[in-house]
Amino acid sequence: MRRLLILVLALAALAIGVPMWMWRGPGPLAKPAIVRIPEGATIASAGKVLADAHAIRSATWFRGLAGKLGAHDPIRAGEFRIPARASAEAILDMLQHGRPTLKLVTIPEGMPSVIVHDRLMATAALTGTVPVPPEGTVLPDSYAYSNGEARLAVVQRMQKAMDKALAAEWAGRAPGLVVTTPQQALILASIVEKETGLAAERATVAAVYSNRLKLGMALQADPTVIYPITQGRPLGRRILESELHAKNGYNTYAEAGLPRGPICNPGRASIDAVLHPAVSRALYFVANGKGGHVFADTLAEHNANVKKWYAIRHARGEM
Protein backbone atom coordinates (compact mmCIF):
# COMPACT_ATOMS: atom_id res chain seq x y z
CA MET A 1 0.00 0.00 0.00
CA ARG A 2 2.84 2.35 0.89
CA ARG A 3 4.57 1.61 -2.43
CA LEU A 4 1.36 2.31 -4.32
CA LEU A 5 0.95 5.67 -2.57
CA ILE A 6 4.53 6.61 -3.42
CA LEU A 7 3.94 5.65 -7.05
CA VAL A 8 0.74 7.73 -7.22
CA LEU A 9 2.49 10.75 -5.70
CA ALA A 10 5.39 10.35 -8.10
CA LEU A 11 3.07 10.19 -11.09
CA ALA A 12 1.19 13.25 -9.82
CA ALA A 13 4.44 15.17 -9.42
CA LEU A 14 5.44 14.12 -12.90
CA ALA A 15 2.06 15.20 -14.29
CA ILE A 16 2.55 18.63 -12.76
CA GLY A 17 6.28 18.94 -13.31
CA VAL A 18 6.45 18.05 -17.00
CA PRO A 19 3.92 20.71 -18.10
CA MET A 20 5.57 23.33 -15.90
CA TRP A 21 8.95 22.43 -17.33
CA MET A 22 7.61 22.66 -20.88
CA TRP A 23 6.03 26.02 -20.04
CA ARG A 24 8.76 27.70 -17.99
CA GLY A 25 11.86 25.73 -18.84
CA PRO A 26 14.37 26.54 -21.61
CA GLY A 27 12.94 26.30 -25.10
CA PRO A 28 14.37 24.35 -28.04
CA LEU A 29 15.46 27.35 -30.12
CA ALA A 30 19.19 27.04 -30.67
CA LYS A 31 19.78 30.63 -31.78
CA PRO A 32 17.69 33.84 -32.00
CA ALA A 33 15.08 33.84 -34.75
CA ILE A 34 12.54 36.19 -36.28
CA VAL A 35 8.94 34.98 -36.43
CA ARG A 36 6.11 36.74 -38.25
CA ILE A 37 2.68 36.63 -36.61
CA PRO A 38 -0.09 37.56 -39.07
CA GLU A 39 -3.05 39.82 -38.38
CA GLY A 40 -5.84 38.08 -36.46
CA ALA A 41 -3.59 35.30 -35.14
CA THR A 42 -4.89 33.11 -32.31
CA ILE A 43 -2.97 31.12 -29.71
CA ALA A 44 -3.41 28.06 -31.94
CA SER A 45 -2.22 29.69 -35.18
CA ALA A 46 0.65 31.48 -33.39
CA GLY A 47 1.63 28.14 -31.86
CA LYS A 48 1.91 26.60 -35.32
CA VAL A 49 4.15 29.47 -36.49
CA LEU A 50 6.33 29.05 -33.40
CA ALA A 51 6.54 25.28 -33.77
CA ASP A 52 7.51 25.60 -37.45
CA ALA A 53 10.31 27.95 -36.34
CA HIS A 54 11.37 25.41 -33.65
CA ALA A 55 10.80 28.03 -30.94
CA ILE A 56 8.49 25.69 -28.99
CA ARG A 57 8.30 21.90 -28.75
CA SER A 58 4.66 21.45 -29.64
CA ALA A 59 1.88 23.71 -30.94
CA THR A 60 -0.68 21.52 -29.18
CA TRP A 61 1.10 21.73 -25.83
CA PHE A 62 1.59 25.47 -26.30
CA ARG A 63 -2.12 26.05 -26.90
CA GLY A 64 -3.15 23.92 -23.94
CA LEU A 65 -0.65 25.36 -21.48
CA ALA A 66 -1.29 28.94 -22.64
CA GLY A 67 -4.98 28.46 -21.88
CA LYS A 68 -4.21 27.20 -18.35
CA LEU A 69 -1.09 29.10 -17.33
CA GLY A 70 -0.82 32.14 -19.60
CA ALA A 71 -2.57 35.48 -19.77
CA HIS A 72 -5.65 35.78 -21.95
CA ASP A 73 -4.68 39.00 -23.76
CA PRO A 74 -4.83 39.00 -27.58
CA ILE A 75 -1.84 38.11 -29.74
CA ARG A 76 -0.21 41.03 -31.55
CA ALA A 77 0.64 40.93 -35.22
CA GLY A 78 4.12 41.70 -36.52
CA GLU A 79 7.65 40.38 -36.48
CA PHE A 80 9.16 39.32 -33.17
CA ARG A 81 12.76 38.44 -32.36
CA ILE A 82 12.70 35.29 -30.22
CA PRO A 83 15.85 34.84 -28.07
CA ALA A 84 17.63 31.50 -28.00
CA ARG A 85 16.23 29.07 -25.42
CA ALA A 86 13.30 31.37 -24.62
CA SER A 87 10.61 29.59 -22.59
CA ALA A 88 7.09 29.13 -23.94
CA GLU A 89 5.87 31.40 -21.14
CA ALA A 90 8.29 34.17 -22.14
CA ILE A 91 7.38 33.82 -25.82
CA LEU A 92 3.65 34.11 -25.14
CA ASP A 93 4.25 37.22 -23.02
CA MET A 94 6.30 38.70 -25.86
CA LEU A 95 3.55 38.06 -28.42
CA GLN A 96 0.89 39.52 -26.15
CA HIS A 97 2.70 42.47 -24.59
CA GLY A 98 5.95 43.02 -26.48
CA ARG A 99 6.74 45.42 -29.28
CA PRO A 100 7.22 43.89 -32.74
CA THR A 101 10.46 44.64 -34.57
CA LEU A 102 9.98 47.26 -37.27
CA LYS A 103 11.22 47.51 -40.81
CA LEU A 104 10.54 50.85 -42.47
CA VAL A 105 10.21 52.09 -46.03
CA THR A 106 10.47 55.88 -46.24
CA ILE A 107 8.79 58.06 -48.85
CA PRO A 108 10.23 61.61 -48.77
CA GLU A 109 8.08 64.67 -49.47
CA GLY A 110 7.83 65.35 -53.19
CA MET A 111 8.76 61.88 -54.37
CA PRO A 112 6.93 61.08 -57.64
CA SER A 113 4.97 57.86 -57.86
CA VAL A 114 7.33 56.21 -60.36
CA ILE A 115 10.11 56.42 -57.77
CA VAL A 116 7.77 55.29 -54.98
CA HIS A 117 7.17 52.24 -57.15
CA ASP A 118 10.91 51.77 -57.70
CA ARG A 119 11.53 51.91 -53.96
CA LEU A 120 8.85 49.37 -53.15
CA MET A 121 9.99 46.97 -55.85
CA ALA A 122 13.57 47.26 -54.56
CA THR A 123 12.51 46.35 -51.01
CA ALA A 124 13.39 42.67 -51.10
CA ALA A 125 11.44 41.70 -47.98
CA LEU A 126 8.13 42.62 -49.66
CA THR A 127 6.31 40.30 -52.02
CA GLY A 128 4.24 40.55 -55.18
CA THR A 129 4.05 43.26 -57.77
CA VAL A 130 2.13 46.51 -57.67
CA PRO A 131 1.32 49.08 -60.35
CA VAL A 132 2.64 52.63 -60.14
CA PRO A 133 0.26 54.43 -57.75
CA PRO A 134 -1.69 57.36 -59.22
CA GLU A 135 0.31 60.55 -58.68
CA GLY A 136 -0.48 62.36 -55.45
CA THR A 137 -2.22 59.42 -53.74
CA VAL A 138 0.69 58.45 -51.46
CA LEU A 139 1.36 60.36 -48.24
CA PRO A 140 5.12 60.86 -47.70
CA ASP A 141 6.08 59.22 -44.41
CA SER A 142 7.88 56.18 -43.01
CA TYR A 143 5.83 52.98 -43.11
CA ALA A 144 6.43 49.79 -41.15
CA TYR A 145 6.20 46.45 -42.92
CA SER A 146 6.87 42.82 -42.18
CA ASN A 147 8.90 40.22 -44.06
CA GLY A 148 6.79 38.67 -46.76
CA GLU A 149 4.12 41.37 -46.69
CA ALA A 150 2.53 42.22 -50.04
CA ARG A 151 3.64 45.45 -51.71
CA LEU A 152 0.02 46.17 -52.55
CA ALA A 153 -0.86 46.17 -48.83
CA VAL A 154 1.88 48.72 -48.11
CA VAL A 155 0.71 50.99 -50.96
CA GLN A 156 -2.85 50.79 -49.69
CA ARG A 157 -1.70 51.95 -46.23
CA MET A 158 0.14 54.87 -47.86
CA GLN A 159 -2.95 55.84 -49.83
CA LYS A 160 -5.25 55.50 -46.84
CA ALA A 161 -2.90 57.80 -44.92
CA MET A 162 -3.08 60.41 -47.71
CA ASP A 163 -6.87 60.24 -47.81
CA LYS A 164 -7.02 60.76 -44.06
CA ALA A 165 -4.46 63.60 -43.98
CA LEU A 166 -6.01 65.44 -46.92
CA ALA A 167 -9.51 65.18 -45.42
CA ALA A 168 -8.28 66.54 -42.08
CA GLU A 169 -6.41 69.43 -43.70
CA TRP A 170 -9.36 70.28 -45.93
CA ALA A 171 -11.72 70.34 -42.94
CA GLY A 172 -9.51 72.94 -41.26
CA ARG A 173 -8.79 75.08 -44.33
CA ALA A 174 -8.76 78.88 -44.28
CA PRO A 175 -11.74 80.72 -45.82
CA GLY A 176 -11.69 82.33 -49.27
CA LEU A 177 -9.25 79.96 -50.94
CA VAL A 178 -8.80 79.88 -54.71
CA VAL A 179 -8.81 76.06 -54.64
CA THR A 180 -12.33 74.77 -54.26
CA THR A 181 -11.85 71.00 -53.92
CA PRO A 182 -9.42 68.72 -52.04
CA GLN A 183 -8.05 67.49 -55.40
CA GLN A 184 -7.25 71.05 -56.49
CA ALA A 185 -5.50 71.60 -53.18
CA LEU A 186 -3.47 68.44 -53.74
CA ILE A 187 -2.45 69.52 -57.24
CA LEU A 188 -1.32 72.96 -56.07
CA ALA A 189 0.47 71.44 -53.06
CA SER A 190 2.46 69.21 -55.42
CA ILE A 191 3.73 72.30 -57.25
CA VAL A 192 4.59 74.07 -53.99
CA GLU A 193 6.44 70.94 -52.87
CA LYS A 194 8.59 70.97 -55.99
CA GLU A 195 9.25 74.71 -56.00
CA THR A 196 10.77 75.08 -52.53
CA GLY A 197 12.41 72.89 -49.94
CA LEU A 198 12.38 75.61 -47.29
CA ALA A 199 9.64 75.30 -44.69
CA ALA A 200 9.61 79.06 -44.10
CA GLU A 201 8.82 79.73 -47.79
CA ARG A 202 6.01 77.27 -48.43
CA ALA A 203 3.12 79.51 -47.39
CA THR A 204 4.48 82.42 -49.46
CA VAL A 205 5.03 80.24 -52.54
CA ALA A 206 1.47 78.99 -52.07
CA ALA A 207 0.31 82.63 -51.88
CA VAL A 208 2.08 83.52 -55.15
CA TYR A 209 0.36 80.70 -57.04
CA SER A 210 -2.98 81.41 -55.37
CA ASN A 211 -2.70 85.07 -56.37
CA ARG A 212 -1.90 84.09 -59.95
CA LEU A 213 -4.86 81.74 -60.14
CA LYS A 214 -7.18 84.46 -58.84
CA LEU A 215 -5.97 86.82 -61.56
CA GLY A 216 -6.08 84.21 -64.33
CA MET A 217 -2.31 84.38 -64.81
CA ALA A 218 -0.32 81.38 -65.94
CA LEU A 219 1.46 79.71 -63.01
CA GLN A 220 4.69 79.29 -65.03
CA ALA A 221 6.06 76.59 -62.75
CA ASP A 222 9.07 74.80 -64.28
CA PRO A 223 8.31 71.43 -62.59
CA THR A 224 5.01 71.25 -64.50
CA VAL A 225 6.95 71.46 -67.77
CA ILE A 226 9.26 68.63 -66.73
CA TYR A 227 6.63 66.25 -65.35
CA PRO A 228 5.05 65.06 -68.63
CA ILE A 229 8.54 64.49 -70.05
CA THR A 230 9.92 62.35 -67.22
CA GLN A 231 6.92 61.51 -64.99
CA GLY A 232 8.80 63.15 -62.15
CA ARG A 233 12.26 61.72 -62.66
CA PRO A 234 15.13 64.24 -62.95
CA LEU A 235 15.34 65.87 -66.38
CA GLY A 236 19.12 66.06 -66.33
CA ARG A 237 19.31 69.08 -68.62
CA ARG A 238 17.83 72.53 -69.16
CA ILE A 239 14.25 72.85 -70.37
CA LEU A 240 14.04 73.35 -74.13
CA GLU A 241 12.24 76.35 -75.61
CA SER A 242 9.90 74.00 -77.48
CA GLU A 243 8.97 72.28 -74.22
CA LEU A 244 7.86 75.59 -72.71
CA HIS A 245 5.19 75.83 -75.44
CA ALA A 246 3.98 72.23 -75.34
CA LYS A 247 0.29 71.85 -74.51
CA ASN A 248 -0.15 68.58 -72.68
CA GLY A 249 -2.42 69.34 -69.74
CA TYR A 250 0.48 69.89 -67.34
CA ASN A 251 2.60 72.70 -68.77
CA THR A 252 1.62 75.84 -66.83
CA TYR A 253 3.58 78.08 -69.20
CA ALA A 254 1.44 77.10 -72.18
CA GLU A 255 -1.91 76.93 -70.35
CA ALA A 256 -3.41 78.94 -67.50
CA GLY A 257 -4.87 77.31 -64.43
CA LEU A 258 -3.88 74.19 -62.57
CA PRO A 259 -2.39 71.19 -64.36
CA ARG A 260 -4.64 68.18 -64.88
CA GLY A 261 -3.19 66.33 -61.89
CA PRO A 262 -0.49 66.35 -59.20
CA ILE A 263 3.14 66.26 -60.29
CA CYS A 264 4.44 64.48 -57.17
CA ASN A 265 3.29 63.22 -53.80
CA PRO A 266 3.23 66.32 -51.57
CA GLY A 267 3.75 66.18 -47.82
CA ARG A 268 1.50 67.48 -45.07
CA ALA A 269 3.40 70.78 -44.82
CA SER A 270 2.84 71.69 -48.47
CA ILE A 271 -0.84 70.75 -48.27
CA ASP A 272 -1.16 72.91 -45.18
CA ALA A 273 0.60 75.81 -46.95
CA VAL A 274 -1.90 75.70 -49.82
CA LEU A 275 -4.83 75.61 -47.42
CA HIS A 276 -3.33 78.35 -45.24
CA PRO A 277 -1.35 80.57 -47.66
CA ALA A 278 0.55 83.60 -46.40
CA VAL A 279 -1.10 86.99 -46.55
CA SER A 280 0.84 88.39 -49.50
CA ARG A 281 0.31 90.22 -52.79
CA ALA A 282 3.42 88.64 -54.33
CA LEU A 283 3.07 87.37 -57.89
CA TYR A 284 6.69 86.44 -58.64
CA PHE A 285 9.71 84.78 -57.08
CA VAL A 286 13.22 83.91 -58.17
CA ALA A 287 16.20 82.20 -56.54
CA ASN A 288 18.29 84.37 -54.21
CA GLY A 289 21.53 82.38 -54.52
CA LYS A 290 21.35 81.21 -50.90
CA GLY A 291 19.03 78.24 -51.30
CA GLY A 292 15.84 80.28 -51.06
CA HIS A 293 13.85 82.79 -53.07
CA VAL A 294 13.12 86.51 -53.18
CA PHE A 295 9.50 87.53 -53.78
CA ALA A 296 8.05 90.49 -55.67
CA ASP A 297 4.61 92.10 -56.03
CA THR A 298 5.29 93.71 -59.40
CA LEU A 299 6.97 92.71 -62.65
CA ALA A 300 9.46 95.58 -62.36
CA GLU A 301 10.57 94.36 -58.93
CA HIS A 302 10.80 90.83 -60.23
CA ASN A 303 12.92 91.82 -63.24
CA ALA A 304 15.34 93.58 -60.91
CA ASN A 305 15.56 90.45 -58.75
CA VAL A 306 16.15 88.31 -61.83
CA LYS A 307 19.09 90.53 -62.85
CA LYS A 308 20.60 90.05 -59.41
CA TRP A 309 20.18 86.28 -59.74
CA TYR A 310 21.81 86.27 -63.16
CA ALA A 311 24.72 88.29 -61.78
CA ILE A 312 25.19 85.69 -59.05
CA ARG A 313 25.17 82.89 -61.62
CA HIS A 314 27.67 84.75 -63.82
CA ALA A 315 29.97 85.19 -60.81
CA ARG A 316 29.74 81.43 -60.18
CA GLY A 317 30.55 80.63 -63.79
CA GLU A 318 27.15 79.05 -64.39
CA MET A 319 26.23 81.34 -67.30
Secondary structure as GFF3:
##gff-version 3
##sequence-region A 1 319
A	DSSP	alpha_helix	2	24	.	.	.	ID=ss1
A	DSSP	beta_strand	33	37	.	.	.	ID=ss2
A	DSSP	alpha_helix	43	52	.	.	.	ID=ss3
A	DSSP	alpha_helix	59	69	.	.	.	ID=ss4
A	DSSP	beta_strand	78	82	.	.	.	ID=ss5
A	DSSP	alpha_helix	88	97	.	.	.	ID=ss6
A	DSSP	beta_strand	103	106	.	.	.	ID=ss7
A	DSSP	alpha_helix	113	122	.	.	.	ID=ss8
A	DSSP	beta_strand	142	145	.	.	.	ID=ss9
A	DSSP	alpha_helix	151	171	.	.	.	ID=ss10
A	DSSP	alpha_helix	182	195	.	.	.	ID=ss11
A	DSSP	three_ten_helix	199	201	.	.	.	ID=ss12
A	DSSP	alpha_helix	202	215	.	.	.	ID=ss13
A	DSSP	alpha_helix	222	230	.	.	.	ID=ss14
A	DSSP	alpha_helix	241	244	.	.	.	ID=ss15
A	DSSP	alpha_helix	268	275	.	.	.	ID=ss16
A	DSSP	beta_strand	284	287	.	.	.	ID=ss17
A	DSSP	beta_strand	293	296	.	.	.	ID=ss18
A	DSSP	alpha_helix	299	316	.	.	.	ID=ss19
###
